[in-house]
Every structure is written in structure tokens, then in C-alpha cells.
Amino acid sequence: MDASVLILNLVVLAVVLTADLGHRKVTVFRLARPLVAAAIIIPFFATAGSISGRGLVLEIVGALVGLAIGAGAAALITVRRSAETGQVISWAGAGYALVWIAVTAARLGFTYGASHLFGKQLGGWMMTNRISVGALTDGLILFSILMLVGRTALLAIKRYQAAGQPALAATPPAR
């Protein structure tokens, strides 16, 4: 497995879990940090993807699936306005972390498998469908980045909604 793939996935995982686990203030900086990290990462890892055909379809599907999973993970975050401070805070626990860890493990597992276990079959499928390695790589990168975008978009919506609600006493969510 290429070290850059491992680094990309682990950086995304670390940024998200550091930003979200436990009780956290939902600030503009917190919402922007993963997007800034994504903007920095993309130029280093993106390749010449497809601009037409099935490669483009694969890239779009990767982006849409990433967006949906990111929003689904963010649905596991509880957001409310604190009675003590009036600030909007969130709480994310083990379920949220498990989604991100499982998806990261699956992406890394696919990458490993493509190189060591089912490379011939994947290559045949890509050749048959005229999908370049660049399109596959960019589809996986778009999946990762749009997962961040989906998480951030839903968290921003929840922040906006909670800001207009009455403040609640600090009580951890039921587990």
C-alpha cells in the first residue's frame, strides 16, 4: 500500500475524531478546520481523473456516497445550546467514532486488496469499463473529502438550529 494513501486516511480520521469526540464547542473554526485540511490535502493526492465516461461516473458516485456517509455519521452527534455558557456544544461518542474508524478501515482494506489480493480482477474490471487508475484514485479521494463535507454541513445545520433553541442543562446523552 502506498504510504500516501495511509497518510491521507489517517489524517482525515485524526482531524475528525479530534474535532468531534466528547463535548465540544461548535465554532466556525471547528466547522472550517476539516475543510481547510481537505483543501490542503487534495493537491497532494488528487490525480488526473476522468472528465467523461464511466470514470467520471465512478468519481461522482464516490463523492455522493462519501457525502451521504459523512452526513449519516454527523446524525450521531447531539448538538444543543449550553445553559451555563449559552454556547452551542456537541457530543459525539463511540458510535460516531466507530463509523469513521470502520469507513477508514474499509478504504484501507480496499487499497491493500487492490494491490495484493484482487488486483488482477480489479484491473480487468477497470479495463472492461474503461476506468483509469486516476479515476479510481480520485473517486476514493472524493469519497474521503466529501465525507468530511457531509459531516460539516450537517453539523453546521445542527449548530444553526441549536442556536435558536432554549439553552439546556449539561446532561450527557443517554447511552
N, C-alpha and C positions, 0 to 999 in steps of 0.2 A: 504494500500500500504506500502510495506517495505521501511523504511527510506533510505536504501542504494540505492534503485532504484532512488528515488527522488534526492538524493545527486549526484549520478553519472550523471544523465541527466542535472542537474543544473550546475554542474562543467563544463561539456563539453560545454554547452551553454555559460556560462560566459567566459570561456577561448577563445572560438572562437569569440564572439562578441567584447570582449575587444581587441583582436588582430587585428580585421579586420574593424570595423566600422569607417567611416570617412577617412581622408587622413592619410596614414601610410607608413613608410619606409618598403620596403620588404627586410629584412635582413635574414641571415642564422638563427639567434636566433629566429626571428619571425616564420620562417618556422618550426623550430625544437620544439618550445615550446609546441604546441598541441600534437606532437608525444611523447614528454617526459611525458606530463601529462597522455597520454593514457598508456604509459608503466608503470607508477606508479599506475594507476587505475586498470588495468587488474588483477593483482594478488589478489586484494582485493575482486573483484566481480565475476570473472570467476568461473564457477563450473566445475564439471566433465561432459563435454559434450559428444557427440557421436563421435565415430571414424568409424562408418559404418552405413548403412541403411538410413532410412528417416530422422532420427535426424541429421545426417551429411549433408544430402541434405538441410534441413532447415537452418542449420548453414551457409552453403555455399551461399544459396540464400540471407540470411540476410546480409552477407558480401558483396555480389555483389550489392545488392540494396543500401546499405549504401555507397559503393564506387561511384555508379552512381549518387546518390542524392548529395553527397559531391562535386563531380566534377560539377554537374549541378548548385549548389549554387555558386561555385567558378567562373563559367562562368559569373556571375553577377558582378564580381569585375573587375573594369577598372585598368589596370596596364600600366604605362608609365615611361619614364625617365625624371626627372625634369631638365628644362633649368637652373634653379637657382643653384642647388646643384650637378647635374649630377647623383644623386642617383635614383634608381628605387623606385617609390612610387605607392601606390594603393589607390583606392577609392571604398568603399562599402557603400551602403545606405540602405534605408528602405526595398527594395525588397529582398536584401540579408538577412537582419535581419528577415524578415517575413518567409523566407524559413526555417531558423534554428528554429525559435520560433514555427512554425506550426509542424515541424517534432518532436520537443521535446514534444509539447503538445499531439501529436498523440501517441507517445511512452508511455507517462504517462497515457493517456486515456486508451490505451490498457491494461496497467498494472493494473489500477484501475478496469476496466471492467472485467478482468480475475479473480480478487479477489472478486468482489461484484455484477457483473451483469450477466456475461455469463460463469462463472467458470465451471458449470456442462457441458455445451455444449463443451467448450474448452477441458475439461478433457476427455469427450467421444471421441472427435476427436483425441486427443493425444493417448488415449488407442487404438483406432482403427488403428491408423497409427504407433503405437509403437514408439512414440516420448516421450522422457523423459523430465521432468521439466528442468533438466540440459541443454539439447539440446535447448529447447525453450529460456531459460535464456541466454545461450551463443550466440544463434542466435541474440537476441536483443542487447547484448553487442557488438558482432561483427558488427552489423549494425551501432551502435554509433561510434565505433572506426574507422571502415572503411570509415565512412562519413568524419571523420577528415583526414584520409589518402587521400581520393579523393580530398578534398579541398586543402590540402597541395601540392599534386602532381601537380594539375592544376595551382596553384599559383606559384609553382617553375618553371613550364614550361613558364608561362607568364613572370616571372621575367627574365628568360634567354633570351626570345625573346625581351623584352623591353630593356635589357642591350645593345643589338646590334643595337638598333634604334636611330635615332637622338633625342636629348632632345626636349621636348615640353614645352611651357609656361604653367604655372599653371592656368588651367581653369577647374572649376568643370564640370563634365559631365552634359549633358542636362537631365532634369528630365521629 
